[in-house]
Structures are given as C-alpha cells and as structure tokens.
Amino acid sequence: MTTRMISKPEWRTYLDHVSKGLVGRRAEVDVMSLKLGSQVQAHRIRLLGITYDPKNDLLEVALEGLDHLISKPIELYVEEGHTGLESLSVLDGDGNRQIIRLDTPINMKGLDSLTNVITPAVGAAGTAAGVGMLVGAELDKQTDPEPIADPLQAAAEIEREEEQRGEVKPVKVIPEPGDVAVPTEPTT
C-alpha cells in the first residue's frame, strides 16, 4: 500500500479525475478529532463525487442524501493498494482528520496522471459546451476523449440497473405505537 500527498494546487484536477471513477461506489466517512474522538459520519452510502472549490476553500464529498463539507482543508493524502485508490484523508483547518474509505478500490490506470487537465469542450461555432472533456497524457491514444460523468445522472442509472437486477426491494416500514405522532381531528 502506498500513501502519497496531493499538493493543494492539484486538488481540483485530481479530484475531478477521481470522481469519474467514484460514481456509484459506496463509502464510509470517518471524522477524527482530539475533542470528539473518532466518529462515523456516513457508513456504506453511495458516493456521487468529490470536488474542491479553491475560491471558497471547500472540499465537498457528495453522498446520496448527504453533502459532507470540509472547510479550509490543509492536506490531502490518498492511499493506493495493488488494485487502485482505496481511501482519501483530508486534514481540515481545525485539526480534524476526515477519511473517505471506498468499499471497492478504483483502478486509477489512465486517470492518475496529474498532467491531465479538465478543459471545457468546444461546442458549435466555437462556444463552450456544458460538459468537460478529459484531456491529457493519454490524449494521443484516444481518438475521442470520454465525457466526464454527471454524478447525479450516473447515480440514477445505477439505481435503475439495480432495480432491473432485483437488488433493490421496497421496504415496508410499520411504525410502532409511540413512534409517530398522528394528528387527530377534534371531535365536536
């Protein structure tokens, strides 16, 4: 297993590349601090993407039903095993360590080159298109670069596929007395 630090100027580009492989995977988010100890923020929740906004100095871990925001991050380390990226570790400005562990590693082959950059695609008449294109070290081997995945669209597609395979079953929840307060009509 190899741990390496990603320099802050490279965060946005690196996380954009990583997010392409993260879509639909499940992750656990642990927050560790001297004040609170170690706490699980999310357990095996579908991961939609990770992004860094340098303007607001904010790293966002987008999970299904939860946005985990890390304000003023200082360090970003990634842990890579034989099969790919296994976890990311972020130290925030308050000294809290936040670890994002993936349920299955991401094969970063072709994605981990930090020389790759995200550039806007060119649309009709030279106008910028809405979807970025992966451009970089592997460009000469590709005739048509693959568009970067839309995390929400990919998550919806994964849900449809799981439903088709019968992996998602409706759950009938029956509240026990006292669990739910049901408003009653006043009797007159």
C-alpha positions as YAML, in Angstrom:
chain: A
units: angstrom
residues:
- id: 1
  name: MET
  ca: [0.00, 0.00, 0.00]
- id: 2
  name: THR
  ca: [1.26, 3.47, -0.93]
- id: 3
  name: THR
  ca: [0.26, 6.76, 0.69]
- id: 4
  name: ARG
  ca: [1.01, 9.95, -1.19]
- id: 5
  name: MET
  ca: [0.25, 13.60, -0.65]
- id: 6
  name: ILE
  ca: [-1.50, 15.60, -3.37]
- id: 7
  name: SER
  ca: [-0.37, 19.24, -3.43]
- id: 8
  name: LYS
  ca: [-3.16, 21.79, -2.96]
- id: 9
  name: PRO
  ca: [-2.87, 23.39, -6.44]
- id: 10
  name: GLU
  ca: [-3.57, 19.92, -7.92]
- id: 11
  name: TRP
  ca: [-6.61, 19.06, -5.73]
- id: 12
  name: ARG
  ca: [-9.33, 20.24, -8.07]
- id: 13
  name: THR
  ca: [-7.89, 18.48, -11.13]
- id: 14
  name: TYR
  ca: [-7.08, 15.31, -9.20]
- id: 15
  name: LEU
  ca: [-10.49, 15.08, -7.53]
- id: 16
  name: ASP
  ca: [-12.29, 15.74, -10.83]
- id: 17
  name: HIS
  ca: [-10.39, 12.77, -12.29]
- id: 18
  name: VAL
  ca: [-11.06, 10.60, -9.25]
- id: 19
  name: SER
  ca: [-14.77, 11.49, -9.21]
- id: 20
  name: LYS
  ca: [-15.18, 9.91, -12.59]
- id: 21
  name: GLY
  ca: [-14.37, 6.53, -11.02]
- id: 22
  name: LEU
  ca: [-16.18, 7.18, -7.73]
- id: 23
  name: VAL
  ca: [-19.70, 7.45, -9.10]
- id: 24
  name: GLY
  ca: [-21.95, 4.77, -7.69]
- id: 25
  name: ARG
  ca: [-19.42, 3.30, -5.26]
- id: 26
  name: ARG
  ca: [-20.20, 3.19, -1.60]
- id: 27
  name: ALA
  ca: [-18.03, 4.85, 1.00]
- id: 28
  name: GLU
  ca: [-17.56, 5.38, 4.70]
- id: 29
  name: VAL
  ca: [-16.65, 8.81, 6.03]
- id: 30
  name: ASP
  ca: [-14.87, 8.93, 9.41]
- id: 31
  name: VAL
  ca: [-14.11, 12.15, 11.27]
- id: 32
  name: MET
  ca: [-11.34, 12.06, 13.88]
- id: 33
  name: SER
  ca: [-10.58, 14.89, 16.26]
- id: 34
  name: LEU
  ca: [-8.94, 15.32, 19.63]
- id: 35
  name: LYS
  ca: [-12.14, 16.87, 21.02]
- id: 36
  name: LEU
  ca: [-14.66, 14.30, 19.77]
- id: 37
  name: GLY
  ca: [-12.60, 11.18, 19.11]
- id: 38
  name: SER
  ca: [-13.46, 9.08, 16.07]
- id: 39
  name: GLN
  ca: [-16.97, 9.25, 14.65]
- id: 40
  name: VAL
  ca: [-18.53, 7.64, 11.60]
- id: 41
  name: GLN
  ca: [-20.25, 10.37, 9.57]
- id: 42
  name: ALA
  ca: [-21.51, 8.03, 6.84]
- id: 43
  name: HIS
  ca: [-21.44, 4.23, 6.53]
- id: 44
  name: ARG
  ca: [-21.62, 2.49, 3.13]
- id: 45
  name: ILE
  ca: [-23.53, 5.34, 1.48]
- id: 46
  name: ARG
  ca: [-23.48, 5.70, -2.29]
- id: 47
  name: LEU
  ca: [-20.79, 8.18, -3.31]
- id: 48
  name: LEU
  ca: [-21.66, 10.68, -6.05]
- id: 49
  name: GLY
  ca: [-18.37, 12.57, -6.27]
- id: 50
  name: ILE
  ca: [-15.69, 14.61, -4.53]
- id: 51
  name: THR
  ca: [-14.75, 18.12, -5.54]
- id: 52
  name: TYR
  ca: [-12.62, 21.01, -4.32]
- id: 53
  name: ASP
  ca: [-13.65, 24.66, -4.66]
- id: 54
  name: PRO
  ca: [-10.47, 26.77, -4.34]
- id: 55
  name: LYS
  ca: [-12.42, 30.05, -4.31]
- id: 56
  name: ASN
  ca: [-14.27, 29.13, -1.10]
- id: 57
  name: ASP
  ca: [-11.51, 26.74, 0.11]
- id: 58
  name: LEU
  ca: [-14.08, 23.97, 0.49]
- id: 59
  name: LEU
  ca: [-13.81, 20.25, -0.23]
- id: 60
  name: GLU
  ca: [-17.16, 18.53, -0.81]
- id: 61
  name: VAL
  ca: [-17.85, 14.82, -0.53]
- id: 62
  name: ALA
  ca: [-21.22, 14.31, -2.25]
- id: 63
  name: LEU
  ca: [-23.01, 11.23, -0.95]
- id: 64
  name: GLU
  ca: [-26.54, 10.10, -1.65]
- id: 65
  name: GLY
  ca: [-28.67, 12.13, 0.78]
- id: 66
  name: LEU
  ca: [-25.67, 13.83, 2.41]
- id: 67
  name: ASP
  ca: [-23.16, 16.51, 1.47]
- id: 68
  name: HIS
  ca: [-20.11, 16.24, 3.70]
- id: 69
  name: LEU
  ca: [-18.34, 19.63, 3.57]
- id: 70
  name: ILE
  ca: [-14.75, 20.10, 4.71]
- id: 71
  name: SER
  ca: [-13.95, 23.76, 5.28]
- id: 72
  name: LYS
  ca: [-10.44, 25.11, 4.85]
- id: 73
  name: PRO
  ca: [-8.70, 21.79, 4.13]
- id: 74
  name: ILE
  ca: [-4.93, 21.79, 4.64]
- id: 75
  name: GLU
  ca: [-3.72, 18.36, 3.47]
- id: 76
  name: LEU
  ca: [-4.98, 15.69, 1.09]
- id: 77
  name: TYR
  ca: [-3.45, 12.21, 1.16]
- id: 78
  name: VAL
  ca: [-4.52, 9.26, -0.97]
- id: 79
  name: GLU
  ca: [-3.94, 5.61, -0.15]
- id: 80
  name: GLU
  ca: [-3.44, 3.28, -3.08]
- id: 81
  name: GLY
  ca: [-3.18, -0.51, -2.97]
- id: 82
  name: HIS
  ca: [-2.49, -3.08, -5.66]
- id: 83
  name: THR
  ca: [-5.98, -2.72, -7.14]
- id: 84
  name: GLY
  ca: [-6.22, 1.07, -7.01]
- id: 85
  name: LEU
  ca: [-7.32, 4.01, -4.86]
- id: 86
  name: GLU
  ca: [-8.68, 2.80, -1.50]
- id: 87
  name: SER
  ca: [-9.10, 5.95, 0.59]
- id: 88
  name: LEU
  ca: [-8.58, 9.68, 0.86]
- id: 89
  name: SER
  ca: [-7.55, 11.51, 4.01]
- id: 90
  name: VAL
  ca: [-8.18, 15.24, 4.50]
- id: 91
  name: LEU
  ca: [-6.91, 17.40, 7.35]
- id: 92
  name: ASP
  ca: [-9.07, 20.48, 7.91]
- id: 93
  name: GLY
  ca: [-8.18, 23.86, 9.43]
- id: 94
  name: ASP
  ca: [-9.44, 22.80, 12.89]
- id: 95
  name: GLY
  ca: [-7.10, 19.81, 13.01]
- id: 96
  name: ASN
  ca: [-9.81, 17.23, 12.25]
- id: 97
  name: ARG
  ca: [-8.80, 14.29, 10.06]
- id: 98
  name: GLN
  ca: [-11.55, 13.14, 7.68]
- id: 99
  name: ILE
  ca: [-11.11, 9.78, 5.98]
- id: 100
  name: ILE
  ca: [-13.17, 8.64, 3.00]
- id: 101
  name: ARG
  ca: [-12.86, 4.84, 2.65]
- id: 102
  name: LEU
  ca: [-14.14, 3.25, -0.56]
- id: 103
  name: ASP
  ca: [-15.95, -0.08, -0.45]
- id: 104
  name: THR
  ca: [-14.06, -1.18, -3.57]
- id: 105
  name: PRO
  ca: [-10.82, 0.35, -4.87]
- id: 106
  name: ILE
  ca: [-10.80, 2.44, -8.03]
- id: 107
  name: ASN
  ca: [-8.41, 1.42, -10.77]
- id: 108
  name: MET
  ca: [-6.71, 4.73, -11.50]
- id: 109
  name: LYS
  ca: [-4.88, 3.50, -14.61]
- id: 110
  name: GLY
  ca: [-5.08, 6.34, -17.11]
- id: 111
  name: LEU
  ca: [-6.72, 8.68, -14.58]
- id: 112
  name: ASP
  ca: [-3.94, 9.29, -12.06]
- id: 113
  name: SER
  ca: [-1.70, 11.36, -14.27]
- id: 114
  name: LEU
  ca: [-1.58, 14.78, -12.68]
- id: 115
  name: THR
  ca: [-0.65, 16.22, -16.06]
- id: 116
  name: ASN
  ca: [-4.22, 15.61, -17.18]
- id: 117
  name: VAL
  ca: [-6.44, 18.66, -17.04]
- id: 118
  name: ILE
  ca: [-10.13, 19.35, -17.41]
- id: 119
  name: THR
  ca: [-10.84, 21.78, -20.21]
- id: 120
  name: PRO
  ca: [-14.20, 22.95, -21.49]
- id: 121
  name: ALA
  ca: [-15.39, 21.17, -24.59]
- id: 122
  name: VAL
  ca: [-15.90, 23.34, -27.64]
- id: 123
  name: GLY
  ca: [-19.45, 23.43, -28.97]
- id: 124
  name: ALA
  ca: [-20.95, 24.82, -32.15]
- id: 125
  name: ALA
  ca: [-19.35, 27.98, -33.56]
- id: 126
  name: GLY
  ca: [-16.50, 27.75, -31.02]
- id: 127
  name: THR
  ca: [-18.76, 28.31, -27.99]
- id: 128
  name: ALA
  ca: [-18.02, 26.42, -24.78]
- id: 129
  name: ALA
  ca: [-20.09, 23.28, -24.26]
- id: 130
  name: GLY
  ca: [-21.53, 22.33, -20.88]
- id: 131
  name: VAL
  ca: [-19.58, 19.08, -20.41]
- id: 132
  name: GLY
  ca: [-15.82, 19.00, -19.76]
- id: 133
  name: MET
  ca: [-13.57, 16.59, -21.60]
- id: 134
  name: LEU
  ca: [-10.66, 14.63, -20.19]
- id: 135
  name: VAL
  ca: [-7.54, 15.90, -21.93]
- id: 136
  name: GLY
  ca: [-4.00, 14.92, -21.03]
- id: 137
  name: ALA
  ca: [-1.27, 12.34, -21.20]
- id: 138
  name: GLU
  ca: [-3.48, 9.66, -22.77]
- id: 139
  name: LEU
  ca: [-4.91, 12.00, -25.44]
- id: 140
  name: ASP
  ca: [-2.70, 10.69, -28.24]
- id: 141
  name: LYS
  ca: [-4.06, 7.15, -27.62]
- id: 142
  name: GLN
  ca: [-7.69, 8.25, -27.69]
- id: 143
  name: THR
  ca: [-9.47, 9.30, -30.82]
- id: 144
  name: ASP
  ca: [-12.45, 10.65, -28.92]
- id: 145
  name: PRO
  ca: [-11.98, 11.62, -25.23]
- id: 146
  name: GLU
  ca: [-14.72, 10.35, -22.92]
- id: 147
  name: PRO
  ca: [-17.01, 13.00, -21.37]
- id: 148
  name: ILE
  ca: [-16.78, 13.41, -17.60]
- id: 149
  name: ALA
  ca: [-19.71, 11.65, -15.89]
- id: 150
  name: ASP
  ca: [-22.56, 13.65, -14.40]
- id: 151
  name: PRO
  ca: [-22.73, 12.22, -10.84]
- id: 152
  name: LEU
  ca: [-26.50, 12.61, -10.47]
- id: 153
  name: GLN
  ca: [-27.22, 11.06, -13.86]
- id: 154
  name: ALA
  ca: [-24.83, 8.19, -13.13]
- id: 155
  name: ALA
  ca: [-26.43, 7.56, -9.71]
- id: 156
  name: ALA
  ca: [-29.90, 7.43, -11.30]
- id: 157
  name: GLU
  ca: [-28.61, 4.99, -13.94]
- id: 158
  name: ILE
  ca: [-27.08, 2.75, -11.27]
- id: 159
  name: GLU
  ca: [-30.37, 2.74, -9.34]
- id: 160
  name: ARG
  ca: [-32.27, 1.71, -12.49]
- id: 161
  name: GLU
  ca: [-29.79, -1.11, -13.13]
- id: 162
  name: GLU
  ca: [-30.07, -2.32, -9.51]
- id: 163
  name: GLU
  ca: [-33.87, -2.30, -9.78]
- id: 164
  name: GLN
  ca: [-33.72, -4.29, -13.04]
- id: 165
  name: ARG
  ca: [-31.46, -6.89, -11.40]
- id: 166
  name: GLY
  ca: [-33.85, -7.10, -8.44]
- id: 167
  name: GLU
  ca: [-31.24, -5.83, -5.97]
- id: 168
  name: VAL
  ca: [-33.49, -3.05, -4.71]
- id: 169
  name: LYS
  ca: [-36.60, -4.22, -2.92]
- id: 170
  name: PRO
  ca: [-39.24, -1.97, -1.41]
- id: 171
  name: VAL
  ca: [-39.17, -1.93, 2.36]
- id: 172
  name: LYS
  ca: [-42.42, -1.75, 4.24]
- id: 173
  name: VAL
  ca: [-41.93, 0.15, 7.46]
- id: 174
  name: ILE
  ca: [-44.59, -0.27, 10.11]
- id: 175
  name: PRO
  ca: [-44.27, 2.26, 12.92]
- id: 176
  name: GLU
  ca: [-44.72, 1.01, 16.45]
- id: 177
  name: PRO
  ca: [-47.07, 2.83, 18.81]
- id: 178
  name: GLY
  ca: [-45.41, 6.00, 20.02]
- id: 179
  name: ASP
  ca: [-43.01, 6.25, 17.06]
- id: 180
  name: VAL
  ca: [-45.19, 8.59, 15.02]
- id: 181
  name: ALA
  ca: [-47.49, 11.31, 16.25]
- id: 182
  name: VAL
  ca: [-50.60, 11.29, 14.07]
- id: 183
  name: PRO
  ca: [-52.69, 14.45, 14.21]
- id: 184
  name: THR
  ca: [-56.25, 13.69, 15.23]
- id: 185
  name: GLU
  ca: [-59.34, 15.55, 14.16]
- id: 186
  name: PRO
  ca: [-61.03, 17.36, 17.04]
- id: 187
  name: THR
  ca: [-64.44, 15.84, 17.77]
- id: 188
  name: THR
  ca: [-67.33, 18.26, 18.01]
...
